[in-house]
Amino acid sequence: MLDSMQEKPKFVFVTGGVLSGIGKGVTTASIAKLFQFRGFSVRIIKIDPYLNIDPGTLNPIEHGEVFVTDQTWTFRPVDGFEFTISEIDLDFGTYERFTGMDVHPSQNITSGQIYLSVILEERKGGFLGRTVQIIPHITDRIKQRIWDVVEKDPIPDILLVEIGGTVGDIEAMPFLEAVRQIVRELGRARTAVVHVTLVPYIKSVGEFKTKPTQHSVRTLQSLGLQPDVTICRAESRLPESAKEKIALFCNIPNERVISNPDIPVIYQLPLSFEEEGLGDILVEQFGLESRTPNTESWSKMVESFETANETIVIAMPGKYTTLGDSYKSINQALTDAAAAYNARIEIRWIETEERNTDECLKEDLSDVDGILLTPGFGERGVEGMICAASIALKSKIPLLGICYGAQLSTVAFARNVMNWKGAHTTEVDVDSLYPVVDLMDEQKLTEDKGGTMRLGGHDVRIIKGTKLHDLYGTDMAHERFRHRYHLIGRYLKKMDEKGLKVSAVDSTGRIINAVELTDHPFWIGVQYHPEFKSRPDNPHPLYLGLIRAALEYNKMRVKK
Ligand code: GLN
C-alpha cells in the first residue's frame, strides 16, 4: 500500500462564514502562492452553488465580472448533450493573476452542471430501479468532478477547492457533505479545511468581536467539518486575546488562527500569511518536505505597487458602475500597468445612463487622463458611452475601447467624422442606416443565449505599421474573446480613408479584431479582452500603452 504521506494531491478546502465578499478568492489564491513559493505545484477548483450552468448569462452586478478562459471546454453531461464553457467565475481571474497559471473551465463546478448531469443520466436509465437522491447521487457526482480535475496529467501536489457562498447556505449543503466525505476518506494528512470568517471591530467599545466567527465555526462543525485553520478578515491584525478566544472555540492551537488584515495591495496577502506562519503550518500538516519559501521576486513586485508615487485618473464610462467587481480584471490590469510606471490609478466611474449629454460628460472628462470604454451588452447607457468616445476623439484624451467599448467608439467615429447620422450597432438599433457593428454570420441563427458567443482564446494577426504593432512588437498574438457582434469590414474600408485603421484581424482575415485612429495620440479599440491576460508581474502591452499615453496627457493637462 502506498504511504499516504507520499500520495498526491493534498487537498485544501476553503470555506467561508459570516458574510460573502470577504475575500475568500484572494485567500485561496494566496494559499496556493504559499505552496508555489516552496516549489509545489497547485491547481484550484471553485465551486459555485448556483443553478446556472456557468455565469455567462449573469448580469455582472450579481456576482461581478464574468471571467473568460483561454481554453473552451465542451461539457457533456451525458451523450447527446453538449455545452460550450469558457465563461467562469471572476475568482479565477484572481487565481490566474496570483499563480501565473491558466485555468481550465472544468475547474469551475456549479450546482447547475451537477444536477443537470445526474437528472439527464436518470432519463437515460443510469440509475434504473433506484431513487435518485442528493446523497449519494449528487454528492458522488461532485466528488467525481473534483477527481476529474485532479487526474488531469500532471497530477498537482496540492489541489485547492474554494466553496462559494457561506456555510449554512442551503445550496452549498451537498458540496460541504462531499467535502466531509473526502476528508473522512483521505484523513487529515491529506486534507485541510481552512475557514475564512469576518471579525468586526466595534469602535464604540474598542473591541474585536469574535461571536460571528464562533457561530459560523459551529455551523461548519454541525456539518461534520472541523477547521484546521481559521482565517480572520479584520481591519487590522488580531490581538493575541482575540486569537486565543477563536482558537478555543475552533478547537485549534492559537497559531492556526491567522489574521487577514486590510492591506493596500492585495498581492501582499501571501506575504502576510507567510509572516503568520501559514505556509509552514500546512506543509507540516501534510507531511511535505519542509522547504524555504522563495518570496523574492513576488516581494519585489509587491514593492513596485507600494512605492508608486504618481496618480492618474482613468474614466470608466459604462453602466455596471455600482459594483467595483463588475470590471475586476480591467481594474486590476490598469493597476498592474500603472505600477510598472510607478503610478497609481484612480478610477472615475461614470454612470452613462444618467450622464449622457455632451455638456455633462465634458465636465466629467475635464480632469481625467484617459478613458477606458467598457465592455457590455444592450441598450442601457450606450448613448453616454458613444458621447464620451466623441469627446475623446476631439479633445485627444487617450482612449482604450474594450469589446463593446471598441464597437461604440467606432460608432462615435462614424457619426462624428463620417457624418453617418444614426450609425449604430444592430444590438441597439436593428434598423440603423449605417450598421457599422452587426451580428456575425454564425450568430444569426443562434437562439440560445448561454455559451453561444464567440468565446475563448483565438489568434490575432496584428498589422505591420500600426500603433498596435508597436505596442505588441509582434505580428501574432493570442487573446480572449466574448462577443456576438463585430465591426463590419465594408464600413471600415470607408472609415480608413478618414483615419480609422484596422490594426488587427483574426487568422482568416475576416473578423476585425482591432481599430485605431492615426490622428490621435492613443485611440485604440479591441474586440478582445486583454485584461484577462494581464499579470501583476507581466502587465498587458495595451494597458501599458494606455497608461503611458495617460501619463503624457496628464503632464499637458496639469500644465494648462
Ligand atoms: N455586446 C457586444 C457583443 O456581443 C460586446 C460584448 C462585450 O463587450 N463583451 O458583441
Boltz pocket constraint, residues with backbone or C-beta under 6 A from the ligand:
constraints:
  - pocket:
      binder: B
      contacts: [[A, 374], [A, 375], [A, 376], [A, 377], [A, 378], [A, 402], [A, 403], [A, 404], [A, 405], [A, 427], [A, 482], [A, 483], [A, 484], [A, 485], [A, 486]]
      max_distance: 6.0
